[in-house]
Amino acid sequence: MLYSPIQPMHIPDGFLSTLVSVVLWIISAAAVAYALRRVSRDLGERQVPLMGVLAAAIFAGQMLNFSVAGGTSGHLLGAAIATILLGPWAAVIVMTTVVSVQALIFQDGGLLALGANLFNMAVIGVTVSYFVYISIQKLARGKSWGIFVGGALAAWLSIVIASLACALELALSGTSPANIAVPAMGGVHMLIGLGEAAITVSALAFLYAARRDLFHIAEAPPKGSRSIWAGGLVIAALLAVLSPLASAHPDGLEWVAEQKGFLDAARGPFYNIIPDYVFPGISNEAFATIVAGIVGVIIVFGVSLGVAYMRRTRKT
């Protein structure tokens, strides 16, 4: 079986009108700026290493597309995991770091469309995850099932609602009518959301068994924080090494664009650094993808950790 490099996963330039893209840039910039202010006020010592590690793990996890029915694929969003472990404001910063690095370094998603990608994944994904998870936690009244049921529903709905937002953005841009884009995007992402829920619950179960203290948001830092750094980075690196095994099927948005006839509207990037998650200059594409993944993990970890420390220093 021939190896196929990872395909871009986020909204490219050309799918959205300039007006819609600019409006979403403004909304996303305002949301991220407010999240930074809240992080400066609320960030605890425990969250500093977690922000870097989770950003790295989510970046690597998103490289592993999984196949779903109908010849399409999905990938981890990670907003629910980040929100559950960090709270909403730090989760917005983590998701912003991941999505921004993907666009700027790996040409995954357009630069003009970056505001829309941030809005869908960092703002809507985190907001939906937070309110769903908190609601289930209140119903569970501290019982452990609330973590897993809340995590599963938060993960599933974060994917579905973000996809519906994308469909409406396509409709407002005149790319695809709402009566076509909404059911198409919603239908395929309901299936992808099941994969997101399964991955999220698996991760939460592992962490609940190994480090139950991580679920107490904004409390004092747990003992053995170095193990969080080491373990998290090892997992992120392992996911990067496994990235060549990702499904070669188009992701949900690309599949809908192909089926509904607007895939040709996508415009290529203005520049290339590590396009399609293939590190340049390496002839073996599988190895080039692994190297690209590890480089991405390091960049995302460093940026997210740097932001966390700067906000923490400003607070003190």
Backbone torsions as a table, in degrees:
resi	resn	phi	psi	omega
1	MET	NA	127.3	-178.5
2	LEU	-74.3	141.8	178.3
3	TYR	-75.3	138.3	176.6
4	SER	-120.4	125.2	-178.5
5	PRO	-63.4	158.3	180.0
6	ILE	-64.5	135.8	178.0
7	GLN	-91.1	150.7	174.9
8	PRO	-54.9	145.2	-170.5
9	MET	-115.1	-12.0	-172.8
10	HIS	-110.9	172.8	-176.4
11	ILE	-61.4	123.3	177.1
12	PRO	-85.1	164.3	170.8
13	ASP	-63.6	145.0	-179.7
14	GLY	106.6	-26.0	179.3
15	PHE	-77.6	-29.7	-176.2
16	LEU	-114.3	148.8	176.5
17	SER	-69.4	160.1	178.9
18	THR	-61.3	-40.7	-179.2
19	LEU	-61.7	-49.8	179.9
20	VAL	-61.9	-41.5	-179.6
21	SER	-63.4	-43.5	-178.7
22	VAL	-67.3	-42.3	178.7
23	VAL	-60.8	-42.9	-179.5
24	LEU	-70.9	-31.1	172.8
25	TRP	-60.1	-45.9	-178.1
26	ILE	-64.3	-46.2	-179.8
27	ILE	-62.5	-45.1	-178.1
28	SER	-66.3	-41.3	179.1
29	ALA	-61.8	-40.8	178.3
30	ALA	-65.4	-42.1	-179.8
31	ALA	-64.8	-43.5	-179.9
32	VAL	-67.3	-39.9	178.1
33	ALA	-61.5	-42.0	178.5
34	TYR	-67.4	-38.8	178.0
35	ALA	-62.0	-39.2	177.8
36	LEU	-62.3	-40.7	177.4
37	ARG	-63.1	-44.2	-179.8
38	ARG	-67.7	-36.9	177.6
39	VAL	-63.1	-41.0	178.2
40	SER	-59.0	-34.2	-177.9
41	ARG	-85.1	-36.9	-170.1
42	ASP	-103.8	-12.4	-171.9
43	LEU	-63.7	126.6	176.7
44	GLY	-99.9	163.3	-179.2
45	GLU	-57.9	-36.2	-178.8
46	ARG	-61.9	-31.7	-173.3
47	GLN	-79.3	-20.0	-176.3
48	VAL	-60.8	-57.1	178.1
49	PRO	-66.1	-33.2	-179.3
50	LEU	-63.8	-36.6	-179.8
51	MET	-61.1	-45.3	179.2
52	GLY	-66.0	-45.6	-177.0
53	VAL	-66.9	-44.1	-179.7
54	LEU	-65.8	-39.6	177.6
55	ALA	-60.0	-44.3	179.5
56	ALA	-63.8	-44.0	-178.4
57	ALA	-67.4	-39.5	179.1
58	ILE	-66.7	-41.7	177.1
59	PHE	-57.7	-50.0	-179.0
60	ALA	-65.3	-40.0	179.9
61	GLY	-63.6	-32.9	179.9
62	GLN	-70.1	-18.4	177.7
63	MET	-75.1	-16.0	-176.2
64	LEU	-96.7	78.7	174.9
65	ASN	-62.2	140.8	176.5
66	PHE	-117.4	143.7	-177.3
67	SER	-74.5	142.6	171.6
68	VAL	-128.0	176.2	-175.4
69	ALA	-62.5	150.4	174.1
70	GLY	87.8	14.6	177.0
71	GLY	75.8	26.1	177.2
72	THR	-122.9	178.8	-178.8
73	SER	-142.8	164.3	175.3
74	GLY	-131.7	171.6	176.6
75	HIS	-144.4	159.8	178.0
76	LEU	-58.6	137.5	167.8
77	LEU	-92.2	-53.1	174.7
78	GLY	91.0	-3.7	-178.0
79	ALA	-62.5	-37.8	-178.4
80	ALA	-66.6	-45.4	179.4
81	ILE	-61.0	-46.5	-179.4
82	ALA	-62.0	-41.2	-178.3
83	THR	-67.4	-42.4	-178.9
84	ILE	-64.2	-39.8	-175.0
85	LEU	-88.3	-25.8	-173.5
86	LEU	-116.1	-18.5	-169.8
87	GLY	90.5	164.6	-170.2
88	PRO	-68.1	-37.9	-172.9
89	TRP	-72.2	-46.2	176.5
90	ALA	-65.1	-33.6	178.8
91	ALA	-65.1	-38.6	176.5
92	VAL	-59.8	-41.9	-179.7
93	ILE	-67.0	-41.5	178.6
94	VAL	-61.2	-48.9	-179.0
95	MET	-66.1	-36.1	177.5
96	THR	-63.2	-42.6	178.8
97	THR	-60.9	-47.9	-178.1
98	VAL	-61.5	-51.6	-175.6
99	VAL	-66.3	-37.5	-179.4
100	SER	-68.1	-43.5	177.8
101	VAL	-63.7	-39.4	178.1
102	GLN	-59.9	-40.3	-178.7
103	ALA	-75.3	-45.0	-172.0
104	LEU	-77.6	-35.6	-174.6
105	ILE	-101.9	-38.4	-172.4
106	PHE	-107.5	4.0	178.7
107	GLN	53.4	37.3	177.0
108	ASP	-100.6	99.7	-172.9
109	GLY	95.2	141.9	-177.4
110	GLY	-75.1	160.0	178.0
111	LEU	-72.4	-42.0	176.3
112	LEU	-67.4	-33.6	-180.0
113	ALA	-83.6	-1.4	-177.7
114	LEU	-60.8	-37.6	177.6
115	GLY	-59.7	-39.8	178.1
116	ALA	-68.0	-42.8	178.5
117	ASN	-63.2	-39.8	176.2
118	LEU	-65.1	-41.9	-179.8
119	PHE	-61.7	-44.8	-177.1
120	ASN	-70.3	-42.6	-172.3
121	MET	-95.9	-42.9	-176.4
122	ALA	-86.5	-34.9	-177.4
123	VAL	-92.3	-60.6	-178.8
124	ILE	-67.1	-45.7	-178.9
125	GLY	-56.6	-45.0	-179.1
126	VAL	-72.4	-43.1	-178.5
127	THR	-60.8	-47.6	178.7
128	VAL	-62.3	-45.7	-179.5
129	SER	-58.6	-44.0	-176.7
130	TYR	-64.1	-51.1	-175.3
131	PHE	-69.6	-35.9	176.7
132	VAL	-66.8	-48.0	-177.6
133	TYR	-63.2	-44.5	179.8
134	ILE	-63.2	-39.9	179.3
135	SER	-62.5	-44.4	178.9
136	ILE	-67.3	-37.1	178.4
137	GLN	-61.6	-38.5	177.9
138	LYS	-65.8	-39.0	177.8
139	LEU	-67.8	-36.1	-177.6
140	ALA	-76.0	-22.2	178.6
141	ARG	53.3	48.2	174.6
142	GLY	86.7	-3.7	179.7
143	LYS	-76.4	149.7	-172.3
144	SER	-64.2	-28.4	-178.2
145	TRP	-61.5	-24.4	179.6
146	GLY	-62.8	-33.5	179.5
147	ILE	-64.5	-45.6	-173.8
148	PHE	-80.0	-42.9	176.5
149	VAL	-66.5	-44.1	178.3
150	GLY	-63.0	-41.1	178.9
151	GLY	-64.3	-42.7	-179.4
152	ALA	-64.5	-47.4	-179.2
153	LEU	-67.3	-39.4	178.4
154	ALA	-62.7	-43.2	-179.5
155	ALA	-64.8	-47.7	-178.0
156	TRP	-62.6	-48.1	-177.2
157	LEU	-70.1	-31.4	178.5
158	SER	-62.6	-37.8	177.3
159	ILE	-69.2	-47.4	-175.5
160	VAL	-66.1	-47.6	-178.0
161	ILE	-66.4	-39.5	177.8
162	ALA	-63.4	-37.7	179.4
163	SER	-68.7	-36.9	177.7
164	LEU	-67.6	-36.1	175.7
165	ALA	-62.7	-42.3	177.6
166	CYS	-61.6	-41.2	179.5
167	ALA	-62.5	-42.0	178.3
168	LEU	-66.6	-35.3	176.8
169	GLU	-64.9	-39.5	176.1
170	LEU	-63.6	-40.4	-179.6
171	ALA	-67.7	-44.3	179.0
172	LEU	-64.1	-26.8	179.3
173	SER	-83.7	-7.5	-178.2
174	GLY	78.7	12.8	-178.7
175	THR	-78.0	-41.9	179.5
176	SER	-151.2	132.2	-178.9
177	PRO	-59.4	148.6	-177.3
178	ALA	-58.8	-37.4	-177.8
179	ASN	-70.1	-11.4	174.8
180	ILE	-102.9	-48.2	-174.8
181	ALA	-67.6	-42.1	-174.8
182	VAL	-64.1	-54.4	179.2
183	PRO	-65.2	-34.2	-179.6
184	ALA	-67.7	-49.6	179.4
185	MET	-66.6	-43.7	-179.3
186	GLY	-63.7	-42.9	-177.9
187	GLY	-62.6	-49.8	-177.4
188	VAL	-69.7	-33.6	-178.1
189	HIS	-80.7	-15.3	169.4
190	MET	-64.5	-36.6	176.5
191	LEU	-72.8	-44.5	178.7
192	ILE	-61.4	-35.3	178.9
193	GLY	-61.5	-29.7	176.4
194	LEU	-64.1	-40.0	175.8
195	GLY	-64.9	-42.0	177.0
196	GLU	-59.4	-43.4	-179.9
197	ALA	-64.2	-41.9	-179.5
198	ALA	-64.5	-44.0	179.0
199	ILE	-64.1	-43.0	-178.6
200	THR	-62.8	-47.5	-179.4
201	VAL	-64.2	-39.4	177.8
202	SER	-61.4	-44.9	179.0
203	ALA	-64.4	-42.1	180.0
204	LEU	-65.8	-38.9	178.8
205	ALA	-63.8	-42.9	177.8
206	PHE	-61.2	-47.3	-178.6
207	LEU	-68.6	-35.2	179.6
208	TYR	-65.0	-36.2	179.2
209	ALA	-75.9	-36.2	-173.8
210	ALA	-92.4	-41.4	-174.4
211	ARG	-141.5	72.7	-176.8
212	ARG	-62.9	-25.2	-178.2
213	ASP	-65.7	-18.9	-178.9
214	LEU	-69.0	-14.0	-177.7
215	PHE	-85.5	-2.9	-179.9
216	HIS	-95.0	88.1	-174.3
217	ILE	-62.6	135.1	172.4
218	ALA	69.6	12.8	176.1
219	GLU	-91.9	-178.1	-176.5
220	ALA	-60.1	151.0	-178.8
221	PRO	-63.3	139.5	-180.0
222	PRO	-75.7	162.1	175.0
223	LYS	-70.9	153.1	177.3
224	GLY	71.8	36.8	-179.7
225	SER	-61.5	-27.1	179.2
226	ARG	-62.1	-31.2	178.8
227	SER	-66.9	-28.1	176.9
228	ILE	-66.2	-45.8	178.3
229	TRP	-57.8	-55.4	-174.2
230	ALA	-63.6	-51.0	-178.0
231	GLY	-62.6	-43.5	-179.2
232	GLY	-64.5	-42.0	-179.5
233	LEU	-70.0	-34.8	176.5
234	VAL	-63.5	-43.2	178.9
235	ILE	-63.7	-43.1	178.9
236	ALA	-61.7	-43.5	179.3
237	ALA	-64.4	-39.4	178.7
238	LEU	-63.3	-41.2	177.6
239	LEU	-63.1	-38.3	177.7
240	ALA	-64.3	-39.8	179.0
241	VAL	-64.9	-33.6	-179.1
242	LEU	-83.0	-5.7	-173.9
243	SER	-57.2	-30.8	177.0
244	PRO	-62.8	-14.1	178.9
245	LEU	-84.2	-0.2	-177.9
246	ALA	-60.0	149.9	178.3
247	SER	-61.7	138.5	178.0
248	ALA	-87.0	-3.9	178.3
249	HIS	-68.5	150.2	178.0
250	PRO	-63.5	147.8	178.0
251	ASP	-74.2	176.1	-172.1
252	GLY	-56.4	-46.6	-178.9
253	LEU	-66.3	-45.3	180.0
254	GLU	-63.3	-39.0	179.8
255	TRP	-64.2	-44.1	178.4
256	VAL	-63.9	-42.2	179.7
257	ALA	-61.3	-38.9	178.8
258	GLU	-69.7	-43.6	-177.6
259	GLN	-68.3	-34.6	-174.7
260	LYS	-99.3	3.0	168.1
261	GLY	83.9	21.4	177.5
262	PHE	-120.2	16.8	179.6
263	LEU	-63.2	-33.4	-178.2
264	ASP	-68.7	-11.1	178.9
265	ALA	-73.0	-16.9	-178.5
266	ALA	-64.6	135.6	176.4
267	ARG	-106.7	142.7	179.5
268	GLY	-69.1	166.0	-178.8
269	PRO	-70.5	157.3	178.2
270	PHE	-72.2	-24.1	-178.5
271	TYR	-152.4	168.1	178.9
272	ASN	-131.2	131.1	172.9
273	ILE	-116.0	-65.2	173.6
274	ILE	-131.6	70.0	-174.1
275	PRO	-67.3	144.3	176.1
276	ASP	58.2	24.2	177.0
277	TYR	59.7	35.5	176.7
278	VAL	-122.1	113.3	-176.8
279	PHE	-68.7	127.8	-175.6
280	PRO	-67.7	150.3	175.8
281	GLY	89.3	-0.9	179.5
282	ILE	-112.9	119.2	-173.7
283	SER	-71.0	-35.4	179.4
284	ASN	-78.6	112.7	-172.9
285	GLU	-66.7	-35.1	178.3
286	ALA	-63.0	-46.0	178.9
287	PHE	-67.2	-37.1	178.1
288	ALA	-62.9	-35.2	177.8
289	THR	-69.8	-40.9	177.4
290	ILE	-60.9	-46.3	179.3
291	VAL	-61.9	-43.3	178.2
292	ALA	-60.9	-41.6	179.3
293	GLY	-63.5	-43.6	180.0
294	ILE	-66.7	-41.3	176.3
295	VAL	-60.3	-43.6	178.3
296	GLY	-62.3	-42.6	178.1
297	VAL	-58.4	-45.2	-179.2
298	ILE	-64.2	-44.3	-179.1
299	ILE	-64.4	-48.8	-177.5
300	VAL	-63.7	-42.7	177.9
301	PHE	-60.0	-47.1	-177.8
302	GLY	-64.7	-43.7	-179.2
303	VAL	-65.2	-48.5	-178.4
304	SER	-64.0	-42.4	178.8
305	LEU	-65.5	-40.8	178.3
306	GLY	-61.5	-43.9	177.7
307	VAL	-62.0	-43.9	-179.7
308	ALA	-61.0	-44.7	-179.6
309	TYR	-67.5	-38.2	178.8
310	MET	-64.7	-42.2	179.7
311	ARG	-69.3	-36.5	178.7
312	ARG	-66.4	-41.5	178.9
313	THR	-64.8	-41.1	178.4
314	ARG	-63.0	-35.7	179.8
315	LYS	-65.2	-42.2	-177.2
316	THR	-82.4	NA	NA
